[in-house]
């Protein structure tokens, strides 16, 4: 027989959804949700008692539950529902005592010491003496509470969890094919007396099990749980992204205020109020959706844990009963998941509407437009590509560029590699120094920076050679390079602890130079599509600086708490700028004016460094930073 499942990580399944504490006498409803006995009774008192009702609505899934028929007074209705022995057993708090059932009927909390196999109840020392003296129960077999405290197999042998959901004291004995459900003798008499295909489980369990695919039920339960995990993870990311709205609002206001007068005070107040309102509403919405999903996932996990335990340790009859019960709830779970996903709403904000009353003031400035769509990123990670090198060597991909024919070129450890569309190496260049950035000149040539020797090398892809007569010497440590036009480049680098950028002519003649900031870090550079603006990333400054290519003046700086250590920069066909956030594990998409359009992230840590946009596929590729890293992350629009 297979070993028992690992129940060490069951905190959620051992917590009452009402009091949010560890279960105390867990009682299970027919919908598989479990609550503390006292919490359930309080809920019954508030929502059922005194209203003449014989049903209750589950506070989690809203399923209508029939209250088991018995002669108990209203204040003891919670006792009519069966104890969830699996939840009680898997409680993370080992000090929680199992209470005597007989004493609990009198609202007395007394720890149980023995469990009666036939009565399915625990007894304290006093009640156990009377239990053994009564002629009707003195022959009943009892088991020490310690023997069953953490043993699924023992619980299954005792038969706990297999009682009738409508009649807690009755044992399930029959299976109705017409209604596809298991039932007790009372259910058979009341609800299935006219059903012709009713089987006695004592004799038909083996044949009935053939019709119920337990493995398929387990697979579907696991699929539902996985989908909800992903849903919760996405919602959690969305909640964190909500803070971006407030941060962006504040930053945008400060930028505008530097260019206009005190008339913007009123606009600042309006924008901050709107941002806080949106943040508050968004938090409430997403947390509510997460709570609904967690509640449903708790029920699914309970079903999965219970059915899996029965499939491994229970009898065929027990497995049939458990599978049938779970199958009944499977459709309900699917519908509930669909409802939750369909109700999930998008949150967006367009600040241009907020600024409509100051259009005249801002007419001379670019309006601050933000449209953050929080549900479902437009870009997602599709696959992780492993680059196979021709030889074993240390590897670090610092830059990527797309070539014609769906080829790509990589700058790596003392090499430049050309890969085919299947990411196989077709050409390898050995370099005399460590490369940093690479840019495409034409279908036949690429330029690569070698900062350690202040050189830009021109590589011929057709014959796999380095054009020695085309080596461009730079006046400073050159990191980034971008080809503007024939014999004209823009480069970024380091001069005496100062990051700068420069226009370089083909002969290595420096046309102009512009200092950016004091730094000793790395940088990349690119130029917008209309060749009017230069973008330079500064790693330790956590910023991207925009300069005019016409007069070299600084236009603006993009800086955000959500981008840390920006490395590579890429452009899409619309001129939007993509910044690889190395330490923030994300990519920031900016407009040509430096306006944030989107933050792109994935569940896979990328530690991105190089980035290149593929206009043909409408997506981009990121490279991992770090030695011995041979992965490319391929992103594509959905």
N, C-alpha and C positions, 0 to 999 in steps of 0.2 A: 504494500500500500504506500502511496506517495506520502511524503512528509507534510506536516501542517504548514499552511502559508505563514509568511512572516507578518506578525501582527504588532511589530514594535512601533511602527509609525502610523498610529491610528488616532491622533489627537482630535481631528475634526469629527471622526465617527464616534468618538467617546464624549462629545460635548452636546449638551442639550441646547437646541436652537432657541429656546425661550429664555432660560436663565443664563445661557452662555457659560455654564460651569459643567464640571464632570458629572455624568449621569448618577443620580441616586434613585435606585429602583426604576430602571428604564422600562417603559411600557410602549409597545409597538402597535401602531394602527395598521389597518389592512393595506394602506398605501405604502407601507414599509418605512414610513417616517417614525422616529422614536423620540419620546420626551420623558423627562422625569415624572414620576407618578404624581408628585405634589403639583408640578407645573401643569400637567394635563388636567388634574382635578380642578385647579383654579380656572383654567380655560373653559372647562365644562360648566363650572359655576357661572361664569360671566356670559357665555354665549349660548348655553343650552338650557340650564336649569331655570325653571319657572316660566319657560316659554312653550311648554308642552311638546317640545321636539323630541324625536327619537333618533335623530341623526346629528352629526357634527361635521363641520367643514375643517379639513386639515389646515392649520395656520400657515403651512409652507406651500403645498401644491394645490390647495383649494379643492381637493377631492372630497366628495360627500361620503362620509363614513357612517355606516349603520352601527348604532350602539348595541352591543351584544345583549340579547334578551335575557334578563334574569330578574331576581326579586330584590336586588340590592337597592338601598335608598339612594337618592340623587347624590348625596355627598360621598358615595363610595363607587360611583360609576367608573372611575379610573381603574379600579381593581378588576373590572370586567375585561380589560384588554390584557393580552399575554405579555409576560416579561420577555424582553429581548435579551436572552442569555448571552448572545455573542457580544453585544454592546457592553453588557455588564462585565463580561470576562476580559474584553480588550481595553478596559479603562486604563489610561496611562497612570492613574493614581492608584497604586497598589494598596494604599491604606484605606480605600473606600470599602466599608464592610457590607457584606450581603446580609440583609435584614430578615428576620423571622416573618414569614407571611402571615401566620396566625395572629401575631401581635400587631402587625400593620393594620389588620382589620379593625383593631381598637385604637388606631392612631398611636401605637406604642412602638418606639424604635428600639428593637432588641436584636443584637447580632445573632445570625444563624450559625449553628455548629454542624448540623447534619442536613442532608438533602434527601427527600423521599423520592425514589425513582418512580413510583406509581402515582403518588399525589402531585408530583412535579412541583413541590413546594419545599422551602427551607424552614427549619425549626430551631428555636433556641433550646437551651438545656431543659427549661421547665416544660415547654410545649412538647418536646421530644418524649419526655416521660409519659405524658398523657397519651401521646400518639402510639407508644408501644404498649400501653395498658388496654386500649380499646380493642375489643374483639375483632372489629372490622378492619383495623389497620395494624395490629400487632405483628402480622406476618409480612408486612411491607419491607422491602429492602431499602436501607438508607446508606448514603455515601457521605464521607466527610467532606465538608465544604472545601478544605484545602486540596482535595484530590481533583476538584473540577474548576478551581479558580482560574487557571491559565492553560486549559487543555481542551481544545476544540473537539478532539476525538472523543473524549469522555462525555462532553455535552451531547454530541450526536448519538452516542450509545444510549444516553439517558432519554433521548427523544425530544429534547427541548427545541422549540421553534417549529414544530410540525403540527401544532394544534389547529383547529378550525378557526379562521379569522372572524367568523360570525358568532361562533359558540366556543368561547375560550376553553371550556372544560371538556369539550368533545374532541375525540381523536378522528383524524381524517381516515376514511376507510374506502371511499369510492371515487371513481372517475367517470364523469359524464362526457361522452363524446359529442353530444349535440351542442353543449355549451362550452366544451373544451376547458373543463375546470375540475379540480378535485373538491370533494365535499365530505362532510360527516353524515351520520345517519339522520340527524335532525334536518340538515339541509336537503337530504335525499327525500325525506317525507314531505317537507314544506315546499321545496322549489323544483324538484326533479321527479315527482311521482309519475308524470306522464312521459318522461323520457325513456325511450326503449333501449338505447345503447349506453347502459350504465354498467361499469365493470367493478368487481370486487378487487381491491388492490392486493389482497392476500394471494390471489391466484393469477393476476394479469399484469403484474408490474413489469416483467421482462418484455412482454410484447408491446406494452404501452410506451416503454422507453424508446423503442425503435422509431416511434412517431414524433418524439420530442428530441430535437437536436440540441443537446446541452452545450456542446462546443460552440455552436452557432449563436446561441443566446449569450454565452460568455463573450464571444467576439464582438457582438453588437453592443453589449454593455461597455466593453473596453473602448470601442470606437466612440460611443457617446461621451464617455468620460474624457477621452483625449481631445475631442472637439471642444468640450467645455473648458478644459485646461487652456487650450489655445485661445479661446474666446476671452477668458479671464486675463490671460497674459497680455492680450491686445488691449483690453480695457485698462489694465494697469499702466501700460505705456501711454494710453490716451490721457489718463489722469495726470501723469507727469508732464505731458505735453501742454496741458492747460496752463501751467505756470509760464510757458513760453509766451502766451498771449499777453499776460500782465507785464512781463519783462520787456517784450517788444513794444508795447504801448509806452512804457516809461522811456525807453531808449529813443523811440521815434519823437516823442514830445521834446526831449532834450535837444535832438538834432535840429528840429524846427525852431526852437526858441533861440538858438544861436544866430539865426538868420532873420528873425523878425522881432517885433517889439513886444511890449507888455500886453498887447491886446490878446495874446495867446493864452493868458492866464485862465480865462474862462474855458477855452478849449481843453486845456490840460485837465481841469477839474472834471469836465464831462467825460473825457476819455478814461480817466482813472476809475470813475464810478462805474462806467460801462464795463471796463475790464474786470473789476471785482465782482460785479453782478454776474457776468458770464462765467467767471471762474467758480463762483459759489454754485450757480445752477448746474454747471457741468459736473462738478464734483458730486453733487447730490444724485444726478442722473446716472452717472457711471457707477457709483457705489451701490445704488439700488439695483442696477442690472447685474453687478457682480454678486451681490447678496442673493438675488434670485437664482443665479447660476450655481452658486456654492450650495445653496439649499437643495437644489435638484441633484447636484453632483453627489451630495452626501447620501441621498436616497439610492442613487445608482451604485455608489461604492458599497453601501450596505448590501444591496442585492447581489453585487458581484462577489463580495467577500463571503457572504452566506452561501451562494450557489457553488462557488469554487471549493469552499470547505466541505460541503456536502458531496460534491463530485469526487473528492479525494478520500473522504473518510466515511461517508454515509452508506447506508444500504441502498439497494436499487429502489425500494419503495420510497425511502426518504429522498432520493435523487429525483424520482418522478414527481413527488409532491412539490419539492423545492423548484424544479424546473417549470412545472405547470404554473405555480404561483408567480414566478418571475416573468414567465412569458406573458401572463395576463397584464403585468405592469409595463412591459417593454414598449408597447404602442403608446401608452400614456407618457412615458419618458420621452419618446421621439417627438410626440406632439408638443410637449412642454418645451423641449429644446428649440423646436421650430418657432414656437411662439416667442420665446425669449430673444432669439436671433432676429426675428422679423420686427420686434418692437424696438430693437436697438436703433437709436436715432443718431443722426449726425449733428455736430455742433460747428457752426461757422460764424465768423464775424467779419464784416466789411467796414473798416474804419473810415473809408471814404464817405459813407453815409453819415457817420458821426461828425465829420468835418464839413458837412454841406453848408452850415451856416457861416463858415469863414472862407468860402470859396474865393471871394475877392482878395482876401489877405494872402492866400496861398497860390494865387494865380501865377505868380512869378517863380514858384517853387514846385518841385515834384511832389504831388500828394502822397501821403503815407498810406499805401493800400496794403492791407493784410487780409488774406483769405485762407484761414487755416482749416483744412478739412481733417477731422480727427478720426473718422471711421474709415478704415481700409486705405492704407497708403497706396498711391498710384504706382509705386515702384516696390518690388519685393525681390528677395534673393531667390534665384532659381536653382543654382547649383554651385558646388565648389569644385574647381578644376585643379587637378594635381599635375604640375608640370614635370615631365620626366626628362632629366638632364642626361646628356650622352656620357658623362663621366661623373664619378662621385666627387663632389666639391662643396665647399661652403657656398651658400646661396642667399642672396638678399635682393629682392626685386625693388628697386628704388623708383623706377619710372616705366610707363607703358605708353605706346602710341599705336593707333590703328593705321594699317596700310591698305592699299587696294587688294582686291581678291580675298577679302576677309582674313588677311594675315595681320599679325601684331608683332611689334618689336619690343623687347624688354631690355632695360639696363639692369645688369646684375653685377655680381662680384667679379671684377676684372673681365667682364664679358658683355657683349651685346648679342642677344639671341633673337632670331626671327622664327616665329611659329606659324604653322599652317592652320586652317580653320578648325582642325581637330586638336589643336594645341600640342602638336608634335614639333620638335626642333628641326628646322630644315637648313638653317644657316647659323654658324656661330663665329663671332669675332672675338679674338683674344686681344685685350687692351693692355697697354703698358701701365695704366693707372686705374684707380677705382672710378667708375662712372657714376653720375648722379641723375641727370635729366636727359631726355631724348625728345627730339621733335622731327617731324617729317618735312623734307624739302620737296621731294617729288616721288614718283613711283619707284625711282631707282636709288634715291639717296636719303640718308637721315643724318642729323647732327646730334652729337652726344657730348655732354660736358664732363670734364675730368678735373675737378676742383683742386686736387692735390698738386697738379702741375700747371694750373692756370691755363688750360687749353680746351678748345672745342674741336673735336675730331669729326671729319666728314667721312661717312662709310658708304661704299658702293655696294648695293644689295645684289646686283647682277653677277658680279664676279667674286663677291665675298672678300673684298680688299678694303684697306684703309687708304684713303687718298692722302699720301704724305705731303703732297704739294698744297693741300687744302687745310692744313692744321692752322687754326686761328689762335693766336696767343692773346690772352686777356690781361688787363692791367691789375686785376684783383682776383681773389678766389671766386671762381664762377660756379654757382649752383644751378640756377634755372636758365633755360634757353627757350626762345620761341622765334620761329622764322616768320618775318613780316612780309618781305618781298625780296626780289632778286638782290642778292649780296647785302641784305640788311636784316639784322637780328635785334631782338631785345634780350638782355641778359640780366640776371639778378645775382648778387653775391655779397661778399664780405670785404670791407676795407677798414682795417684798424678798429675792429669791434663795432663797426657800423654797417648795417644792412643798406644796400643801395641798389639801384637799377641803372642800366645804361643802354644806349643805342649803339650798336656795333656794326661797322661796315665790313664787307667781305674780306678786306685785306687786314682785318684786325684793328682798324683805326677806330678809336672811340669818338663818336660824334658828340655825345653829351653824357653827363652823369648826374643822378639825383639821389641824395642821401635820404633815407627813410627814417631810421631810428637807431638808437644804440642797442646793439645786440651782438651775440656771438653764436647765433643759431643758424638753422638751415632756411632755405627759401625756394619757392617755385615761382614761375612767371607765365602769364599768358596775355593775349591781346584779343579784344572783342572783334566781332565779325566785320565791323565797318572800319577797323583799324584806327580808332580814335581814342581808345582807352586801354591802359595797361593795368593788370591786376597782379599784385605781388603778395604772396603769403609769407608771414613771419612767424616761425614756430613758437618761440618762447614769448612772443608778444600776443599770441592767441588772436591774431587779427589778419585781415586782408586789406591791403591799401590799394586804392584806385587813383591812377594818375592820368593826366591828359597826355596823349602821344603827340599832340600838336605843340604845346608849350611846356610840357613836363611838370605842370603845377599839380598839386594834390587836389583831387576832387572830393573824396570822402574816404572814411575808414569803416569797414564792417567788423564789428566785434560783438560777441555774444557769450554768455555764460554756458551756452549749450554746445559750443565748439571749442575743443581744447587741442592745442598743438596742430593747427592746420598745415597740411603738407601739400600734396598734389592738387593742381587746379585743371579743370577741363571745361570745354564749351560744348553745348549742344547746337543743333542747326538753327535754333531761334536766338542764339547769342546768350542764353542763360548760363550762368557760371556755377560749376559744381566744385565744392571744396571738400577735400577728404580730411575729416577730423580724426587725427591719429589716436589721441587719448580719450576722445569722447565716443569713439566707435560709431560714428554717423557721417552722413554727407549732407552739407547744407547747399540747397539750390537757391541761387540769387538771380534776380533780374539784372539786366545790363546796368541799371541805375543803382545796384547794390541793395535792392529791396528783397527781404527774405520771402521766398515763395513756398519752401517746403523743407522739412527736416526728414531725411530718409535714414531709417535704421533697420536692423534685422535682428533675429534671435541668435545669429551666429557672430561671435566676436571677430572682427576683421583686422583690427590694429592697422588700418589702412595707411598706405603711403603714396604709391603711384595710382593715378586715375586717368582713364581715357574714355571719351564718349564715342560710341559707334552710331553714327547717324543712320546707317542702313537698318540696323536692328532697333533703333530708338531705345538704346540702353547703354550701360557703361560697365567697365571692368575695374575692379580694385585689386591692388596687390597687398599682401601682408608685409609688414616690416619685421625684421629680425633675421638673424643668421639661421641657416638651415631651414628656411621657410620656403616651401615649394608650392604654395597655393595661390590660385587666382579666384576671386569671387566675381561671378558674372551676374549682373543685375539687368533686368529688362522690364519695360512697362507691361502691365497686365492688359 
